[in-house]
Amino acid sequence: MMLIGKVVSLVVFVGVGVAVDVRIEDDGLAISLDGVGRVHAEWLRERCTSALSVDQVTLQRLHAPHEYEPPRVLNATIQNELLEVTFADFHASSFKVEELARQAVDDSIKEAPSSFIQFPQALRPELELWTSNLTLPPMMPYAEILEPKTRLRLYALLQSTGVVLARGAPREERVCSGIAAKLSTLRVTEWGENFDVRSVVSNEPNVKRDLAYTPKAIGMHTDNPYRYPTPDFQLLHAIDQCECEVFPCDECTVRNYFVDGFAIAERLATEDPELFDALATVPVRFENNGGDGTSALWHVVPHFELKPQFAAAMAFKHDTPVCRGARCLQAIRFSAKSGGYAPRLPPDELEIFYKAKRRFSELAHDPSMVIELQLRRGDIVIFDNKRLLHARSAILPSDGDRFVQGCYLDRDGIFFHYERARRELNENPLAAPWTSLANAPKPAFDEMGAEYAKIDVARNLASMLEAQVGLYLGQPVDLMEHGLQTASRAFRAGESDDLVVAGLFHDVTEHLVPKGHGEAAAALLAPYVDPATHWLLTHHEVFQGYYYFHHFGADRNTRDALRDSPHWELARRWCHDYDQAAFDPSYPSLPLDFLMTIANRVLSREPYWWNPAHLKRVAITG
């Protein structure tokens, strides 16, 4: 059937009883298809994967656009859920209607489409915007970051949260560039593969200089905004600096600070959209003299760089902002020390711009938005230089000499290695002269009491949790990460110490007694947590069942049998908000040593503090 004309309509059927309307419009320039919308003929043609259009091994296109006439649709029909199109040059193409529908949506709003042409699928973690409630960066041992699952988590966190702290690296030069080259592509500048940030100003001639190469404080900034392209990720390796036995400490004053620039942009978009628009549209000039005055670098770009699809739309419709907030952003560049000089615009326009710039700077230094970090020797902090801003306090003489070596790496390697790793891993003595308590003398019980008092309950529970590293049980994260994540979510939501500790240890025996791990965890924590938390731990498996019992033919509402308890709603909320949600590999969980400070508070309480008459209050053995 030949269909040519201004608007020709044909109703065909996909599957059984599902009508789909296909229309050829504007003399074949476009077609309209239910569920897809109106699309250009060449938009269809460039998605053709027939042997005449693409290499069948690589799926790379065989022809440049000038090698065929501008496509016009001659005929369009649907057969067995396939859109069959014949173009005016008689080239025939077939398209899955479902995939076209996904691509039509993906192209306009998604960062990571759900349908591709040259490969079947790819995923990227969602942004995890944060404020000071992040508290500390996600941490991992340096020795493990190249292990497959840890490496995958590292890549996920760098995309979702934008920062990771690797602890325990060798305190040697060039470790920074060495690990960067293994994680992605090393970005080299004229400063070399590594750059040296020392607190002692060099007196040598012809040495490159920067404000960072002094003991002075440095405000929030992104590195090298004067470069095009701007470095994507930065690594800072603490080779030598003051150190304390317990961190943080007042004896070592120097601190590093980080803030999520995308979270600030999101806040601006909500609080005052006009300020967001100003920072997204006014191009500013960043400058650098090469560090030694022998050359020059500059880059003109707005502080907020929009993703291409939104920047293009704003260029076509400059009077109507098409997107505001973090999801619209490709990058943030902000550095007072590198200028950011505004163009000469009308004063009323510049007044809005400078108000926006000042507000952004205020929020970037607002304690409610910032996390504070005291680096230890051997720490390497890795962060997104086009999203996070970082700062450093002044280095005092009492801090001694400080040597931090830095380097940069490219984003595309993070994307590439994350997707590859994701695909690869997705398969999915007490000696006593007695033989019974009945004949033991009092001194024996005194000795037992003293020995039991030495038991570090917190350390023992932490060891049980650490023993769960690598135990996935078919889940996206291992059991330890699930515990850390549940506790982190509860902590960041402002929950009580008891509920945070419940999150940390609620599944600590799941790999030992799956069907009774709730009761086991409740028993382990019973002397220290309040009765409501104890009840929650005992029954949390039943409440978790709301999300999956029905998959096994059981009643997901089994928890309703416990509604008479005054703690029912607490258990429901805790499981919904924290437990069932804590399986996200890209979530920035707080480190165990931080959460253990909370656990120590709880586990150092007088046992059964909530009932002085408890029958077990003076028990030492059983």
C-alpha positions in Angstrom: 0.0 0.0 0.0 1.5 3.3 -1.1 0.9 6.2 1.3 2.0 9.6 0.1 0.5 13.0 0.9 0.3 15.8 3.4 -1.3 13.7 6.1 -2.2 10.1 5.5 -3.7 8.0 8.3 -3.7 4.3 8.6 -4.9 2.3 11.6 -3.2 -1.1 12.0 -3.2 -3.6 14.9 -0.3 -4.6 17.1 -0.8 -7.9 18.9 -4.4 -8.7 19.8 -6.9 -5.9 19.9 -4.4 -3.0 20.3 -4.9 -0.4 17.7 -1.9 1.7 16.6 -2.4 4.8 14.4 0.4 5.5 11.9 0.4 8.7 9.9 2.7 9.9 7.2 3.0 13.7 7.3 4.4 16.6 5.3 5.0 14.5 2.2 7.0 11.9 4.0 9.1 14.3 6.1 7.8 12.7 9.3 5.5 10.0 10.6 3.3 10.0 13.7 3.0 6.8 15.7 1.0 6.1 18.8 3.3 5.8 21.8 6.2 7.4 19.9 4.9 10.7 18.7 5.9 12.7 15.6 9.4 11.8 14.4 11.5 13.0 11.4 12.2 10.5 8.6 15.9 10.7 9.0 15.6 10.1 12.8 14.2 6.8 11.7 16.7 6.2 8.9 19.8 6.7 11.1 18.4 4.0 13.5 18.1 1.4 10.7 20.3 -1.6 11.5 19.9 -3.5 8.2 22.9 -4.9 6.4 22.6 -2.0 3.9 22.9 0.5 6.7 25.3 -0.9 9.3 28.2 -3.3 9.7 26.5 -6.4 11.2 29.4 -7.1 13.6 30.1 -3.6 15.0 26.7 -2.1 14.2 28.6 1.0 13.0 26.9 3.0 10.2 28.3 2.5 6.7 27.3 5.8 5.1 27.7 9.4 5.9 24.5 11.6 5.5 25.6 13.1 2.2 25.8 9.7 0.6 22.0 9.3 0.3 19.1 11.6 -0.5 17.3 13.3 2.4 15.0 10.5 3.6 11.3 10.7 3.0 8.8 8.0 4.0 7.1 6.4 1.1 5.2 3.6 2.9 4.7 2.6 6.6 2.9 -0.4 8.0 3.0 -2.4 11.1 3.4 -6.2 11.1 3.9 -8.3 14.3 4.8 -5.3 16.4 7.4 -4.1 13.8 7.2 -0.8 12.0 8.0 -1.5 8.4 9.2 1.6 6.5 10.0 2.1 2.9 11.8 5.4 2.1 11.5 7.3 -1.2 14.8 5.8 -2.4 13.2 2.4 -1.8 15.5 1.6 1.2 13.5 -0.6 3.5 13.9 -0.6 7.3 12.2 -2.4 10.2 11.9 -1.1 13.7 10.5 -2.5 17.0 7.7 -0.1 18.0 8.6 -0.7 21.7 12.2 0.3 21.2 11.2 3.4 19.2 8.9 4.5 22.0 11.8 4.1 24.5 14.2 6.0 22.3 11.8 8.8 21.7 11.6 9.4 25.5 15.2 8.7 26.2 16.6 11.1 23.7 14.8 14.0 25.4 15.1 13.5 29.1 17.4 10.7 30.2 21.2 10.7 30.9 21.4 6.9 30.5 18.9 5.7 27.9 17.2 2.4 28.3 17.6 1.5 24.6 20.7 1.9 22.4 21.6 1.2 18.8 25.2 -0.2 18.9 24.9 -2.2 22.1 22.0 -3.7 24.0 22.1 -1.8 27.3 24.2 0.2 29.8 23.5 1.7 33.2 24.8 4.6 35.2 24.0 5.2 38.9 21.6 7.9 39.8 22.9 11.1 41.4 23.0 11.0 45.2 22.9 14.7 46.2 24.2 15.4 49.6 24.7 18.1 52.2 26.6 18.0 55.6 24.5 14.9 56.5 26.9 12.9 54.3 29.2 13.4 57.3 32.2 11.6 55.8 33.0 10.4 52.3 32.5 6.7 51.6 35.7 4.9 52.5 37.4 1.7 51.4 40.9 0.2 51.9 43.4 1.2 49.3 44.6 -2.4 49.1 41.2 -3.5 47.9 40.2 -0.9 45.4 41.3 -2.9 42.4 39.4 -6.0 43.6 36.5 -6.5 41.2 33.6 -5.9 43.5 35.3 -3.1 45.4 36.3 -1.5 42.1 32.8 -1.6 40.9 31.6 0.1 44.1 34.2 2.7 43.7 33.1 3.5 40.2 29.5 3.6 41.3 30.2 6.0 44.2 32.2 8.3 42.0 29.2 8.7 39.8 26.5 8.8 42.4 28.1 10.7 45.3 31.2 12.1 43.6 33.7 11.3 46.3 35.5 8.3 47.8 38.3 8.1 50.4 40.8 5.3 49.9 42.7 4.6 53.2 46.2 3.1 53.6 48.0 3.8 50.4 51.8 3.7 50.3 53.3 7.0 51.3 55.4 7.2 48.1 55.5 9.7 45.2 53.7 8.9 42.0 51.2 6.5 43.7 48.6 9.0 42.7 49.2 8.8 39.0 49.8 5.1 39.2 46.4 4.3 40.7 44.7 6.9 38.5 46.0 5.3 35.4 44.6 1.9 36.5 41.2 3.3 37.3 40.8 5.4 34.2 42.8 7.5 31.7 45.4 9.7 33.4 44.9 13.4 32.5 48.4 15.0 32.1 48.9 18.7 32.1 52.0 20.8 31.6 52.4 20.5 35.4 53.2 16.8 34.8 51.4 13.5 35.6 51.4 14.6 39.3 51.5 18.0 41.0 53.0 18.6 44.4 51.1 20.6 47.0 53.6 21.5 49.7 53.1 23.9 52.7 56.6 25.3 52.4 56.9 27.9 49.6 59.8 27.1 47.3 62.5 29.7 46.8 63.8 28.1 43.7 63.6 30.2 40.5 61.4 29.2 37.6 59.1 27.1 39.9 55.4 27.0 39.0 53.4 28.7 41.7 49.8 28.6 42.9 47.9 29.7 46.0 47.6 26.1 47.0 51.4 25.9 47.2 51.4 28.1 50.3 50.2 27.6 53.9 47.3 30.0 53.2 43.6 28.9 53.4 41.9 28.2 50.1 38.2 28.8 49.7 35.8 26.4 47.9 36.8 25.9 44.3 37.0 23.5 41.4 40.4 22.9 39.9 41.6 24.3 36.5 38.3 25.8 35.2 40.6 27.8 32.8 41.3 24.5 30.9 39.3 23.1 28.0 38.5 20.4 28.7 38.5 20.9 32.4 39.9 17.9 34.3 37.1 15.5 35.3 38.2 13.8 38.5 40.9 14.8 41.0 43.0 12.6 43.4 44.8 14.0 46.4 47.3 11.7 48.1 48.4 12.7 51.6 52.1 11.6 51.7 53.2 13.6 54.7 51.2 15.7 57.1 50.5 16.1 60.8 48.8 13.1 62.3 47.0 12.1 65.5 46.4 8.8 67.3 42.7 9.6 67.3 41.1 11.6 64.5 40.1 14.3 64.3 42.3 16.1 66.8 43.1 19.7 67.7 46.8 19.2 67.6 46.6 18.8 63.9 44.6 21.8 62.7 44.7 21.5 58.9 41.3 20.4 57.4 40.0 19.7 54.0 36.4 20.5 53.0 34.1 19.3 50.3 30.7 20.5 49.1 28.3 19.1 46.5 28.0 21.8 43.9 25.1 20.0 42.2 23.2 20.0 45.5 23.7 23.8 45.8 22.5 24.2 42.2 19.4 22.1 43.1 18.8 24.3 46.1 19.1 27.5 44.0 16.8 26.2 41.4 14.2 25.7 44.1 14.7 28.8 46.2 15.4 31.3 43.4 15.2 30.0 39.8 16.3 33.4 38.4 19.7 32.9 40.2 20.1 29.4 38.7 19.3 30.8 35.2 21.9 33.5 35.6 24.7 31.1 36.5 23.6 28.8 33.7 23.6 31.5 31.0 26.2 34.2 31.7 29.6 33.1 30.3 32.5 34.0 32.5 36.3 33.9 31.8 38.6 31.9 33.9 42.4 32.6 33.6 45.8 31.3 34.6 49.3 32.4 33.7 50.7 28.9 33.5 52.0 29.0 37.0 55.2 30.8 36.1 54.0 33.7 33.9 55.4 32.2 30.7 52.1 31.4 29.0 48.4 31.8 29.3 45.3 29.7 29.6 41.7 30.9 29.6 38.3 29.4 29.2 34.9 31.1 28.7 32.0 29.2 30.1 29.0 29.7 32.4 29.5 28.6 36.1 26.7 26.1 35.4 27.3 24.1 32.3 24.1 22.5 31.1 23.9 19.1 29.5 23.9 19.4 25.7 20.2 18.6 25.2 19.2 21.3 27.7 21.8 23.9 26.5 20.6 23.5 22.9 17.0 23.9 23.9 17.8 27.0 25.9 19.6 28.4 22.9 16.5 27.9 20.8 14.1 29.1 23.5 16.2 31.5 25.5 13.2 33.2 26.9 11.8 30.0 28.4 14.1 27.9 30.7 13.7 24.3 29.8 15.5 22.7 32.7 16.6 23.7 36.2 18.4 21.8 38.9 21.0 19.1 39.3 19.6 16.8 36.6 20.3 19.5 34.0 23.9 19.9 34.8 27.0 18.7 32.9 29.5 20.5 35.1 30.1 23.3 37.6 33.1 25.5 37.5 33.8 27.9 40.3 37.1 29.4 41.5 37.7 32.8 42.9 41.4 32.4 42.5 41.0 31.7 38.8 38.8 34.7 38.2 35.4 33.9 36.7 35.2 37.4 35.2 31.8 38.4 34.0 31.3 40.1 30.6 30.2 43.7 30.3 26.4 43.3 30.4 23.8 45.9 31.3 24.0 46.7 35.0 20.6 45.3 35.8 21.5 41.9 34.3 24.9 41.9 36.0 23.2 42.7 39.3 21.2 39.5 39.1 24.3 37.6 38.0 26.5 38.8 40.9 23.6 38.2 43.3 23.5 34.6 42.1 27.3 34.2 42.2 27.4 35.5 45.8 24.6 33.3 46.9 26.3 30.2 45.4 29.5 31.1 47.2 27.7 31.6 50.5 26.0 28.2 50.2 29.3 26.6 49.2 30.8 27.7 52.5 27.7 27.1 54.6 28.4 24.5 57.3 25.0 22.9 56.6 26.2 22.0 53.1 29.9 21.1 53.8 31.7 18.0 55.0 35.0 18.3 56.9 37.8 15.8 56.6 41.1 15.5 58.3 43.3 13.5 56.0 45.6 10.8 57.4 49.0 9.8 56.0 48.3 7.4 53.2 44.8 8.7 52.4 43.8 9.3 48.8 40.6 11.2 48.3 39.1 10.9 44.8 36.4 13.3 43.8 34.5 14.7 40.8 36.1 18.0 39.9 33.2 19.1 37.8 30.7 18.6 40.6 32.4 19.0 44.0 34.1 22.1 45.2 36.9 21.6 47.7 38.7 23.9 50.2 41.6 23.7 52.7 42.1 25.5 56.0 45.3 27.4 56.7 48.3 25.3 57.6 49.8 26.5 60.9 53.5 26.2 61.8 52.4 23.7 64.5 51.1 21.4 61.8 54.6 20.9 60.4 55.5 20.3 56.8 52.7 19.0 54.6 53.1 17.2 51.3 50.0 16.2 49.2 50.5 14.9 45.7 47.6 15.3 43.2 46.7 14.1 39.8 43.7 14.0 37.4 41.8 11.3 35.6 39.2 11.3 32.8 35.5 10.6 33.2 35.1 8.3 30.2 37.3 5.7 31.8 35.1 5.7 34.9 32.1 5.2 32.7 33.8 2.5 30.6 35.2 0.5 33.4 32.0 0.8 35.5 29.9 -0.7 32.7 32.4 -3.5 32.0 32.7 -4.4 35.7 28.9 -4.3 36.1 28.4 -6.7 33.3 31.2 -9.1 34.4 29.9 -9.3 38.0 26.2 -9.4 37.3 25.9 -13.4 37.3 25.0 -12.8 40.3 40.4 -20.0 78.1 39.6 -19.9 81.5 41.3 -22.6 83.5 39.4 -23.4 86.7 39.7 -26.2 89.2 36.0 -26.9 89.3 33.7 -28.8 87.0 30.3 -27.3 87.7 28.8 -24.0 88.8 27.3 -25.9 91.7 30.7 -26.5 93.3 32.5 -23.4 92.1 33.7 -21.2 94.9 33.0 -17.4 95.1 36.6 -16.5 94.0 35.9 -18.3 90.8 32.8 -16.2 90.2 34.8 -13.1 91.0 37.4 -14.1 88.5 34.7 -14.9 85.9 33.1 -11.5 86.5 36.5 -9.7 85.9 37.1 -11.7 82.7 33.6 -11.1 81.4 34.0 -7.4 82.1 36.9 -7.3 79.7 34.8 -8.5 76.8 34.5 -5.7 74.2 30.9 -6.3 73.0 31.2 -3.5 70.4 34.4 -4.9 68.9 32.9 -8.4 68.8 29.8 -7.2 67.0 31.9 -5.2 64.6 34.0 -8.3 63.9 30.9 -10.2 63.1 29.8 -7.5 60.7 33.3 -7.4 59.1 33.1 -11.2 58.6 30.1 -10.5 56.3 32.3 -8.8 53.6 31.8 -10.7 50.4 28.6 -12.5 51.5 26.0 -11.4 48.9 23.3 -14.0 49.3 22.0 -13.1 45.8 21.8 -9.4 46.7 23.4 -6.4 45.0 25.5 -5.6 48.1 27.1 -7.8 50.6 25.7 -8.2 54.2 28.2 -5.8 55.7 27.3 -3.1 53.2 23.6 -3.7 53.8 24.2 -3.1 57.6 26.3 0.0 57.0 23.7 1.3 54.5 20.7 0.7 56.8 22.5 2.4 59.7 23.6 5.3 57.5 20.1 6.0 56.2 18.7 5.9 59.8 21.5 8.2 61.0 21.0 10.8 58.2 17.3 10.8 58.9 18.0 11.8 62.5 16.9 8.6 64.2 17.9 7.7 67.7 21.2 5.9 68.5 19.2 2.7 69.2 17.7 2.7 65.8 21.0 3.4 64.1 22.7 0.6 66.0 19.7 -1.7 65.1 20.4 -0.9 61.4 24.1 -1.7 61.8 23.6 -5.1 63.4 20.1 -6.3 62.5 21.3 -8.9 59.9 24.7 -9.7 61.6 23.7 -13.4 62.0 21.6 -13.7 58.8 24.3 -15.9 57.1 24.3 -18.2 60.2 20.6 -18.5 61.1 18.6 -17.1 58.2 15.2 -17.9 59.6 16.0 -16.7 63.1 18.4 -13.9 62.5 15.9 -11.2 63.8 15.6 -12.9 67.2 19.3 -13.5 67.2 20.1 -9.8 66.6 17.5 -8.8 69.2 19.1 -11.1 71.7 22.6 -9.7 71.1 21.4 -6.2 71.6 18.7 -6.8 74.2 20.8 -5.5 77.3 21.6 -2.2 75.6 18.7 -1.0 73.4 15.3 0.2 74.4 12.3 -2.3 74.3 10.8 -0.8 71.2 14.0 -1.4 69.3 14.3 -4.9 70.7 10.7 -5.7 69.5 11.5 -4.2 66.1 14.6 -6.4 65.7 12.8 -9.5 66.8 10.0 -9.1 64.2 11.7 -7.2 61.4 11.8 -10.3 59.1 8.0 -10.4 59.2 7.8 -6.7 58.2 10.3 -7.2 55.5 8.0 -9.9 54.2 5.6 -7.3 53.0 7.9 -6.7 50.1 8.3 -10.3 49.0 6.2 -12.9 50.8 3.7 -12.8 47.9 6.4 -14.0 45.5 6.4 -17.3 47.4 2.6 -17.7 47.5 2.3 -16.3 51.1 0.4 -13.3 52.5 2.5 -10.1 52.3 0.3 -8.6 55.0 1.4 -11.3 57.6 2.7 -8.4 59.7 -0.8 -7.3 60.4 -1.1 -10.2 62.9 1.3 -8.0 65.1 -0.8 -4.8 64.9 -1.7 -4.9 68.6 1.9 -4.0 69.5 2.5 -0.3 70.2 5.7 -0.8 68.2 4.0 -1.9 65.0 4.2 1.4 63.2 7.8 2.0 64.2 8.8 -1.4 62.8 6.8 -0.7 59.6 8.5 2.7 59.1 12.0 1.5 59.9 11.8 -1.4 57.5 10.3 0.8 54.7 12.6 3.8 55.1 15.9 2.0 55.9 16.0 -1.8 55.8 14.3 -2.7 52.5 15.9 0.4 50.8 19.5 -0.5 51.7 20.6 -2.6 48.7 22.0 0.2 46.5 25.6 -0.3 45.4 25.9 3.4 44.7 24.7 4.7 48.1 27.4 6.6 50.1 27.3 4.6 53.3 29.2 6.0 56.3 32.3 4.1 57.3 32.2 1.5 60.0 34.5 3.4 62.4 32.2 6.4 62.3 29.1 4.3 63.0 30.9 2.4 65.8 31.2 5.7 67.7 27.4 5.5 68.0 27.5 1.8 68.7 30.0 2.3 71.5 27.6 4.8 73.2 24.8 2.3 73.1 26.9 -0.8 74.0 28.6 0.9 76.9 25.3 1.4 78.8 24.6 -0.4 82.0 23.0 -3.7 80.8 19.3 -3.7 81.0 19.4 0.0 81.9 15.7 0.3 81.0 14.7 -2.1 83.8 16.9 -2.1 87.0 14.9 -5.0 88.3 15.6 -7.2 85.2 16.2 -10.8 86.1 19.4 -10.9 84.1 20.9 -7.7 85.5 23.7 -9.4 87.5 24.1 -12.4 85.3 27.7 -13.0 84.2 27.6 -16.6 82.8 25.1 -19.3 81.8 
